[in-house]
Amino acid sequence: MPLLTLAAFGVSLLVQHVVFPDLSWNRDEPVYLWHVDVLRAGQLSTTDGGHPDLFQPWLSAARDGTLFSQYTLGWPLVLLAGSVLGSSDLAVAAGAALAVAGTWAFVRELTRDRALATVAALLMLVSPILLVQSGGLLNYLFTLGLGLFFLTLVRVGVRTGSRLRMVGSGLLLGWIFFTRPYDAAVWGLLALVPMVIEHRAHLRRLLGPALWGALGLFPLFALTLALNQRLTGSALEFPITVADPLDQFGFGDRRLMPGFGIIDYGPRLAMESTARNVFWLPFFLVGAHLGGIAAAGGAWVNRRQRSVPMLLALGLAFPVAYFAFFGTHISSLTARLSGPIYYVPAYVPLCALMAMAVVHLGRRRPALGLGLGVLLVAVSVPVTISRLAVNHHLSEANRPWARSLEAIDGRALVVPSPEGYLLFINPYGDNGADLDGRILFAGDNGPELLDLVQEQPDRAPYLQRADLSVVDLLPSEHPRTPHVQLTPMEVLRGDVHLTGTVRPVEDAAATAWWAEVDGSVIVDPEPVTATTSVDLDLTSVDLPEGLHTLELRLGSGADDGDAARSPLVRRTFYVRVTDGEIELLAPGTAARQVLRGDAAEAVWEDALSVPELLVDPLVPAP
């Protein structure tokens, strides 16, 4: 076991540096890193700086002037420990090593067969799921390792009557609860139900071990609830439901974060999502589909062994447990890239059952057993290379966001655009714990940016944009690397004009342009029949006092009226009117209506420019 554990640790470090040099596509990772920064400063939350809409990171909650991660502390504290020792990479590698070691320990205890446990751990080590997951800052392998050692200690503790092992099992379950609370319930049932069945004739014998286990569980269980009370105001409310009350288990309307689309998650979508995850599961298993066949053979050959039902229960537990969670749908959309993440525990029993087949055959015909093992690994090589390659390209696609910041000297305010939560567009937009770093990031989330620019006079403001829309940057089998532009911003004051040209939409019967403030038309639609100059003097427009979003829009349709109701492109500017004086944050942004695939209607997607509406703000020379 020590050699396999060390190998897992080393493989993880290698994958992190070679495959994922610039984080992964999963935006949970920068959230964890931000959380670590907050903890390193001795805090549980950060101030929202008076601008929660501008400073709120992805997958975080805003409450009473503070911002905090939606995740519990179990995994961030491990990452923090790794960073204190040198790098969070060490924590990730430790998680991979824990998963492999846990596989060996659990299978060894379950089957009492050291050789079988070694083969199972080796198969787990070379499975694509472990190789891919060992390169990211996510907690799935770490939690798996805790769960496997928890089951092992429970079985050993009950069998031997060891109080120390039962207390240790409780501590491990407590850390699972501290990391992934729902998973703790699943692992707890995986320990409880088999124990009750095995000792049904003498259930009272389980009372003592259960109490010692509860003693180990209590400290971290209580600490988690106390942290909930501190952050959310209720011991029983977790940060994730403060971030968005619709992000929870069960069927109904579900959503990742406010501002994102609501998903009607019902039994039918749950079945479709589960089927998609199950479809991709063997692609991340050593031996792929052949591995599944070998696992079935191992289960059949050993069908009378008491270990097989336990392995089957572990294989089914998490797919069943996560059936009613809408995250199953979200994760299924990227399962082909990084595997079915909620089903990671299922790979352990599959590897154990495969090991049964290999060992069974090897003890009768050693050459055939060795051949099967080699074949399983060989079948996985093309899939493993393919999955690591696509994840490497997805990691490289993050790099331009960091490189575009290298040219900044001194203190700066950087606004990743389009609108959204920090760390979602730019994974390096981490403000740390105090909102006082050399570079301060703020979301492009409304005219409140004008106030922030005014509050930060010592910072040079920049707009950070990619030449690809957010949709084009979503993780896919064929990732695209953006060119990221950093454009200086400035506040124009006084006699502000919007000048440029508008041109008719090609092949459209009619084209028109108009202006809106906060969604209300302030300049009536004007027909566009040829490329025409535009010079909109904002001082001549009846703009109300205060902060506003000003948009110039251009649309097309069957006639002028239809064009005025059918916007195609827009230019967006933030303005403030104070005692009649106008301030405008330049250069503004652009967007286009895009209809993709089978979508019922077009949606706005950001663009660097829109040729049909080439209008820019300026203050004419006197």
C-alpha positions in Angstrom: 0.0 0.0 0.0 2.7 2.6 0.8 4.1 2.4 -2.8 0.7 2.8 -4.3 -0.1 5.7 -2.0 3.1 7.5 -2.9 2.5 6.8 -6.6 -0.9 8.4 -6.3 0.6 11.5 -4.6 3.3 11.8 -7.3 0.8 11.2 -10.2 -1.4 14.0 -8.8 1.4 16.5 -8.6 2.4 15.6 -12.2 -1.1 16.0 -13.5 -1.6 19.3 -11.7 1.5 20.8 -13.3 1.4 19.2 -16.7 -2.4 18.9 -17.5 -3.8 21.7 -15.4 -1.2 24.5 -15.4 -3.8 27.2 -15.3 -6.6 25.7 -13.2 -9.3 23.6 -14.7 -12.5 24.6 -16.5 -14.5 24.1 -13.2 -15.1 27.5 -11.6 -15.5 25.9 -8.2 -11.7 25.9 -8.1 -11.2 29.7 -7.9 -13.9 29.9 -5.3 -12.0 27.5 -3.1 -8.8 29.5 -3.6 -10.7 32.7 -2.6 -12.0 30.9 0.4 -8.5 29.9 1.4 -7.3 33.5 1.1 -10.1 34.5 3.5 -9.3 31.8 6.0 -5.5 32.7 5.8 -6.5 36.2 6.9 -8.2 34.7 10.0 -11.7 35.4 8.7 -14.8 33.5 7.8 -16.1 36.1 5.5 -15.2 39.4 3.8 -16.7 42.8 3.6 -18.8 43.5 0.5 -17.2 47.0 0.3 -20.7 48.6 0.2 -21.1 47.1 -3.3 -22.3 43.5 -3.0 -23.4 43.4 -6.6 -20.0 44.4 -7.8 -17.8 42.3 -5.5 -19.7 39.0 -5.0 -17.8 36.0 -6.2 -19.3 33.0 -7.9 -20.9 30.4 -5.6 -20.9 32.8 -2.6 -23.5 34.4 -0.4 -24.1 38.0 0.4 -25.6 38.8 3.9 -25.5 41.8 6.2 -22.6 43.5 4.4 -20.5 40.4 4.2 -19.6 37.8 1.5 -18.8 34.2 2.2 -18.4 31.0 0.3 -21.3 28.6 -0.1 -19.0 25.7 0.9 -18.3 24.4 4.3 -14.8 24.5 5.7 -13.7 20.9 5.5 -11.9 21.0 2.2 -10.8 24.7 2.2 -9.0 24.0 5.5 -7.1 21.1 3.9 -6.1 23.4 1.0 -5.0 26.0 3.5 -2.9 23.5 5.3 -1.3 22.5 1.9 -0.6 26.2 1.1 1.0 26.7 4.5 3.3 23.7 3.8 4.2 25.2 0.4 1.3 24.8 -2.0 -2.3 23.8 -2.2 -1.1 21.3 -4.8 0.1 19.2 -1.8 -3.4 19.0 -0.4 -4.8 17.9 -3.8 -2.1 15.2 -4.1 -2.9 14.1 -0.5 -6.5 13.7 -1.5 -5.6 11.4 -4.4 -3.3 9.4 -2.2 -6.0 9.1 0.4 -8.5 7.7 -2.2 -6.0 5.0 -3.3 -5.0 4.1 0.2 -8.6 4.0 1.3 -9.4 1.7 -1.6 -6.7 -0.7 -0.4 -7.8 -0.5 3.3 -11.5 -1.0 2.6 -11.1 -3.9 0.2 -8.6 -5.5 2.5 -10.9 -5.3 5.4 -13.9 -6.4 3.4 -12.4 -9.4 1.7 -9.4 -10.2 4.1 -7.4 -10.6 0.9 -4.2 -8.5 0.7 -3.4 -9.4 -3.0 -7.0 -8.5 -4.0 -6.8 -5.2 -2.2 -3.5 -4.4 -3.9 -4.9 -5.1 -7.3 -8.0 -3.1 -6.6 -6.0 -0.1 -5.4 -3.7 -0.4 -8.5 -6.7 -0.4 -10.8 -8.1 2.6 -9.0 -4.8 4.4 -9.4 -4.7 3.9 -13.2 -8.4 4.7 -13.8 -9.0 7.9 -15.8 -11.4 9.2 -13.2 -8.6 9.4 -10.6 -6.1 10.8 -13.1 -8.4 13.6 -14.2 -9.8 14.4 -10.7 -6.3 14.3 -9.1 -5.4 17.4 -11.1 -8.0 19.8 -9.9 -8.7 21.6 -6.6 -12.0 19.7 -6.0 -12.8 17.6 -3.0 -14.3 14.4 -4.5 -11.2 12.2 -4.1 -10.5 13.6 -0.7 -14.0 12.9 0.5 -13.9 9.4 -1.1 -10.7 8.6 0.9 -12.3 9.8 4.1 -15.4 7.7 3.4 -13.5 4.5 2.7 -11.4 4.8 5.8 -14.6 5.5 7.8 -16.2 2.3 6.6 -13.0 0.4 7.3 -12.7 1.7 10.8 -16.4 1.0 11.5 -16.0 -2.6 10.4 -12.7 -3.1 12.3 -14.0 -1.3 15.4 -17.2 -3.4 15.6 -15.3 -6.6 14.9 -12.6 -6.0 17.4 -14.5 -3.9 20.0 -11.9 -1.1 19.6 -13.2 2.1 21.1 -10.3 4.1 19.6 -11.2 2.9 16.1 -14.9 3.8 16.6 -14.0 7.3 17.8 -11.7 7.6 14.8 -14.5 6.5 12.5 -16.7 9.2 14.0 -14.0 11.8 13.4 -13.7 10.8 9.8 -17.5 11.0 9.3 -17.5 14.3 11.1 -14.9 15.6 8.6 -17.0 14.4 5.7 -19.9 16.3 7.2 -17.6 19.3 7.5 -16.8 18.9 3.8 -19.9 17.5 2.0 -22.7 17.3 4.6 -25.1 15.3 2.4 -22.4 12.7 1.6 -21.9 12.2 5.3 -25.5 10.9 5.5 -24.9 8.5 2.6 -21.6 7.2 4.1 -23.3 6.8 7.4 -26.1 4.7 6.0 -23.5 2.6 4.1 -21.9 1.8 7.5 -25.1 1.5 9.5 -27.3 -0.7 7.3 -24.8 -3.6 6.7 -23.9 -3.6 10.4 -27.6 -3.9 11.4 -28.1 -6.7 8.9 -25.0 -8.6 10.0 -25.8 -8.2 13.7 -29.5 -8.3 13.6 -29.6 -11.1 16.1 -27.6 -9.1 18.6 -28.3 -5.5 17.9 -27.5 -4.4 21.5 -23.9 -5.2 20.8 -23.8 -2.3 18.3 -25.0 0.3 20.9 -21.6 0.7 22.6 -19.6 1.1 19.3 -22.3 3.5 18.0 -21.9 5.7 21.1 -18.1 5.8 20.7 -18.6 6.7 17.1 -21.0 9.4 18.0 -18.5 10.8 20.4 -16.0 11.2 17.6 -18.6 12.6 15.3 -19.9 15.3 17.7 -17.1 17.9 17.7 -17.0 18.5 13.9 -20.8 18.1 13.6 -21.3 20.8 16.3 -18.6 23.0 14.8 -20.3 22.9 11.4 -23.6 23.9 12.9 -21.9 26.7 14.9 -20.3 28.0 11.7 -23.7 27.9 10.1 -25.1 30.0 12.9 -22.3 32.5 12.6 -22.6 32.9 8.8 -26.2 32.3 8.0 -27.9 33.2 11.3 -29.3 29.6 11.7 -27.5 26.5 12.7 -29.6 24.4 10.4 -29.2 26.6 7.3 -26.1 26.0 5.3 -24.3 28.8 3.3 -25.3 27.1 0.0 -29.0 27.9 0.5 -28.2 31.5 1.5 -26.3 31.9 -1.8 -29.5 30.7 -3.5 -32.5 29.2 -1.8 -33.2 27.3 -5.0 -29.9 25.4 -4.8 -31.1 22.4 -2.8 -32.1 18.7 -3.0 -35.5 17.6 -4.3 -37.6 18.2 -7.4 -39.0 21.5 -8.4 -37.5 24.9 -9.6 -33.8 24.8 -9.1 -30.9 27.2 -9.8 -27.2 27.5 -9.2 -27.1 31.3 -8.4 -29.5 34.3 -8.7 -29.4 35.6 -12.2 -29.0 32.2 -13.8 -31.8 30.3 -15.5 -34.3 28.3 -13.4 -34.3 24.6 -14.1 -37.6 22.6 -13.7 -35.9 19.5 -12.2 -38.4 16.7 -12.1 -38.2 12.9 -12.3 -38.0 12.8 -16.1 -35.0 15.2 -16.2 -33.5 13.3 -13.3 -33.7 10.1 -15.2 -32.2 11.7 -18.3 -29.4 13.2 -16.3 -28.7 10.0 -14.5 -28.6 8.1 -17.8 -26.1 10.6 -19.2 -23.9 10.2 -16.2 -24.1 6.4 -16.4 -23.3 6.5 -20.1 -20.0 8.3 -19.5 -19.1 6.4 -16.3 -17.3 3.5 -18.1 -15.2 5.9 -20.2 -13.4 6.9 -16.9 -13.0 3.4 -15.6 -9.9 1.4 -16.2 -10.7 -0.9 -19.0 -13.7 1.2 -20.0 -16.6 -1.1 -21.0 -14.3 -4.2 -20.9 -13.7 -3.2 -17.3 -17.4 -3.2 -16.6 -17.7 -6.7 -18.1 -14.7 -7.8 -16.0 -16.4 -6.3 -12.9 -19.6 -8.2 -13.7 -17.6 -11.4 -14.0 -15.9 -10.8 -10.7 -19.3 -10.3 -9.0 -20.6 -13.5 -10.5 -17.6 -15.6 -9.6 -17.7 -14.3 -6.0 -21.5 -14.1 -5.8 -21.6 -16.1 -2.6 -19.0 -13.9 -0.9 -20.4 -11.5 1.8 -18.2 -8.8 0.4 -20.1 -8.6 -3.0 -23.4 -7.2 -1.7 -21.5 -4.5 0.2 -19.6 -3.5 -3.0 -22.8 -3.4 -5.0 -24.4 -1.2 -2.3 -21.4 1.2 -2.5 -21.6 1.2 -6.3 -25.3 2.1 -6.3 -25.5 4.4 -3.2 -24.4 7.7 -4.7 -26.2 7.4 -8.1 -29.4 6.7 -6.1 -28.7 9.3 -3.4 -28.1 12.1 -6.0 -31.0 11.2 -8.3 -33.2 13.9 -6.7 -30.4 16.6 -6.8 -30.4 19.0 -9.8 -26.6 19.1 -9.7 -26.8 15.7 -11.3 -28.2 17.4 -14.4 -25.6 20.2 -14.3 -22.7 17.7 -13.9 -24.1 15.4 -16.6 -23.5 18.2 -19.1 -19.7 18.0 -18.6 -19.4 14.3 -17.6 -17.6 13.6 -20.9 -14.9 16.0 -19.9 -14.1 15.1 -16.2 -16.3 12.1 -15.5 -19.6 11.8 -13.5 -18.3 13.6 -10.4 -21.1 12.6 -8.0 -20.5 9.0 -8.9 -16.8 8.9 -8.0 -17.3 6.5 -5.1 -18.8 4.0 -7.5 -15.4 3.5 -9.1 -14.0 1.8 -6.0 -16.4 -1.2 -6.0 -16.0 -1.5 -9.8 -12.2 -1.7 -9.4 -12.7 -4.2 -6.5 -14.9 -6.4 -8.6 -12.5 -6.2 -11.5 -9.7 -7.1 -9.1 -11.7 -10.2 -8.1 -11.9 -11.3 -11.7 -8.2 -10.7 -12.3 -7.1 -12.4 -9.1 -9.5 -15.3 -9.6 -8.2 -15.9 -13.0 -4.6 -15.3 -12.0 -4.6 -17.9 -9.2 -5.7 -20.5 -11.7 -3.9 -19.4 -14.8 -1.3 -16.7 -13.9 -0.6 -15.8 -17.5 -4.3 -15.2 -18.2 -4.7 -13.2 -15.1 -1.8 -11.0 -16.0 -3.0 -10.7 -19.5 -6.4 -9.5 -18.4 -4.9 -6.9 -16.1 -2.6 -5.6 -18.9 -5.5 -5.6 -21.4 -7.7 -3.5 -19.0 -4.9 -0.9 -18.6 -4.2 -0.9 -22.4 -7.8 -0.3 -23.3 -7.8 2.7 -21.0 -4.8 4.4 -22.6 -6.5 6.1 -25.6 -9.4 7.3 -23.4 -7.0 8.6 -20.7 -4.9 10.4 -23.2 -8.0 11.9 -24.8 -9.5 13.1 -21.6 -6.3 14.6 -20.3 -5.6 16.3 -23.5 -9.0 18.1 -23.7 -8.7 19.1 -20.0 -5.2 20.5 -20.8 -6.7 22.6 -23.6 -9.4 23.8 -21.3 -6.8 24.8 -18.7 -4.8 26.7 -21.3 -8.0 28.7 -22.2 -7.8 30.3 -18.8 -4.3 31.7 -19.3 -5.1 34.8 -21.3 -7.2 36.2 -18.4 -4.1 36.2 -16.2 -1.7 37.3 -18.9 -3.7 40.3 -19.8 -3.1 41.6 -16.3 0.7 41.5 -16.5 0.9 44.9 -18.3 -0.7 46.7 -15.3 1.6 48.8 -13.3 0.5 50.2 -9.9 -2.9 50.0 -8.4 -5.8 49.2 -10.7 -9.5 48.5 -10.8 -10.3 45.7 -13.3 -13.8 45.0 -14.5 -14.2 41.6 -16.2 -17.1 41.9 -18.7 -19.9 40.9 -19.4 -22.0 41.1 -16.3 -21.8 38.3 -13.8 -20.2 37.1 -10.6 -16.5 37.5 -10.0 -14.4 34.4 -10.7 -17.0 33.1 -13.2 -15.6 34.9 -16.3 -12.0 35.5 -15.1 -10.9 32.7 -12.7 -8.1 34.9 -11.5 -10.4 37.8 -10.3 -9.8 37.0 -6.6 -10.1 40.0 -4.3 -8.8 38.1 -1.3 -9.9 38.9 2.2 -9.8 42.7 2.4 -10.6 44.2 -1.0 -7.3 46.1 -0.9 -5.0 44.2 -3.3 -3.0 46.0 -5.9 -5.6 44.9 -8.4 -9.2 45.2 -7.3 -11.8 43.3 -9.4 -15.4 44.3 -9.8 -18.2 42.9 -11.8 -19.7 44.7 -14.8 -23.0 44.7 -13.0 -24.5 48.2 -13.4 -24.0 51.9 -13.2 -22.9 51.5 -9.6 -19.5 51.1 -11.2 -19.4 54.9 -11.5 -19.5 55.2 -7.7 -16.8 52.7 -7.3 -14.5 54.4 -9.8 -15.0 57.7 -7.9 -14.3 55.9 -4.5 -11.0 54.5 -5.9 -9.2 57.6 -7.3 -5.8 56.0 -6.8 -6.7 53.1 -9.1 -6.5 53.1 -12.9 -9.8 51.5 -14.1 -9.8 48.9 -16.9 -12.4 46.9 -18.8 -11.4 43.3 -19.3 -13.1 41.6 -22.2 -12.6 38.5 -24.4 -13.1 38.2 -28.1 -15.4 35.2 -27.5 -18.8 35.3 -25.8 -19.4 33.6 -22.5 -21.3 30.8 -24.4 -18.2 30.2 -26.6 -16.1 30.0 -23.5 -18.1 27.3 -21.8 -16.3 24.0 -21.3 -16.7 21.7 -24.4 -15.0 18.9 -26.3 -13.4 21.5 -28.6 -12.3 24.4 -26.3 -11.5 27.8 -27.8 -8.8 30.0 -26.3 -9.8 33.7 -26.2 -7.9 36.8 -26.8 -8.4 39.0 -23.8 -8.3 42.7 -24.1 -7.6 45.2 -21.3 -9.1 48.6 -22.2 -8.6 51.7 -20.0 -11.8 53.2 -18.8 -12.5 56.9 -18.1 -15.3 59.0 -16.8 -16.5 61.6 -19.3 -18.1 64.7 -17.9 -20.1 67.6 -19.2 -21.0 67.8 -22.9 -21.0 64.1 -23.6 -22.0 62.9 -27.1 -22.5 59.4 -28.5 -21.2 59.6 -32.1 -20.5 57.2 -34.9 -22.5 55.4 -37.6 -25.4 53.1 -37.9 -26.0 50.9 -41.0 -28.9 48.8 -42.2 -29.0 45.1 -41.4 -28.1 43.0 -44.4 -31.1 41.4 -46.2 -33.6 43.1 -43.7 -36.7 44.8 -45.0 -36.4 47.5 -42.4 -33.8 48.7 -39.8 -34.2 51.2 -37.0 -32.2 52.5 -34.1 -33.3 54.1 -30.8 -32.1 54.9 -27.3 -33.3 53.6 -23.9 -32.6 54.5 -20.3 -33.3 51.7 -17.8 -35.5 50.0 -20.3 -37.6 53.0 -21.2 -37.3 54.6 -24.7 -35.9 58.2 -24.5 -35.1 58.6 -28.3 -37.8 57.3 -30.6 -36.8 54.8 -33.2 -35.4 56.2 -36.4 -35.4 54.3 -39.7 -32.0 53.4 -41.1 -31.9 53.0 -44.9 -28.2 53.6 -45.5 -25.0 54.0 -43.5 -25.8 57.1 -41.5 -23.9 59.3 -39.0 -25.2 59.6 -35.5 -24.4 62.3 -33.0 -26.6 62.0 -29.9 -26.0 65.0 -27.5 -26.8 63.6 -24.1 -27.3 67.1 -22.7 -30.3 67.5 -25.1 -31.9 64.3 -23.8 -34.2 64.4 -20.8 -32.2 62.2 -18.5 -33.4 61.8 -14.9 -31.2 62.4 -11.9 -29.2 59.5 -10.5 -27.5 56.4 -11.8 -28.8 54.8 -15.0 -28.0 52.3 -17.8 -28.2 54.0 -21.2 -28.5 51.8 -24.3 -28.4 52.5 -28.0 -30.2 49.7 -29.8 -30.6 48.7 -33.4 -33.1 46.3 -34.7 -34.5 44.8 -37.9 -37.8 43.5 -39.1 -40.5 43.4 -41.8 -41.2 47.1 -41.4 -40.1 50.0 -39.2 -42.5 49.1 -36.4 -41.3 45.5 -36.4 -37.7 46.7 -36.4 -38.3 48.9 -33.4 -39.6 45.8 -31.5 -36.8 43.5 -32.5 -33.4 44.6 -31.2 -30.5 42.9 -32.8 -27.5 44.7 -31.4 -26.9 47.2 -28.6 -24.2 49.5 -27.0 -24.4 49.9 -23.3 -23.2 52.8 -21.1 -23.4 53.7 -17.5 -24.3 57.3 -16.7 -24.9 59.5 -13.7 -26.8 62.8 -13.7 -26.2 65.2 -10.8 -27.9 68.6 -10.9 -28.1 68.3 -14.7 -24.4 67.4 -15.1 -23.8 64.2 -17.0 -21.0 61.6 -16.3 -20.5 58.6 -18.5 -18.2 55.6 -18.0 -16.4 55.0 -21.3 -15.8 53.0 -23.4 -19.0 51.0 -22.7 -19.8 47.5 -23.9 -21.5 45.8 -26.9 -23.8 42.8 -27.3 -25.7 41.0 -30.0 -28.8 38.8 -30.1 -27.8 35.3 -31.0 -30.0 32.2 -31.7 -28.1 29.0 -31.0 -29.1 25.4 -31.7 -32.6 24.5 -30.8 -33.2 27.5 -28.5 -36.7 28.9 -28.7 -35.5 32.5 -28.8 -32.3 34.5 -29.2 -30.4 35.8 -26.2 -27.9 38.7 -25.7 -24.3 37.7 -26.0 -21.4 40.0 -25.4 -19.2 41.2 -28.3 -16.2 43.5 -28.6 -18.0 45.5 -31.2 -21.1 45.5 -33.4 -20.5 46.9 -36.9 -24.1 47.8 -37.4 -23.9 50.2 -34.5 -20.4 51.8 -34.4 -21.1 54.5 -31.8 -18.6 55.7 -29.1 -18.8 58.3 -26.4 -16.7 61.5 -26.5 -16.6 65.1 -25.3 -16.2 67.4 -28.3 -13.2 69.8 -28.2 -14.4 73.3 -27.4 
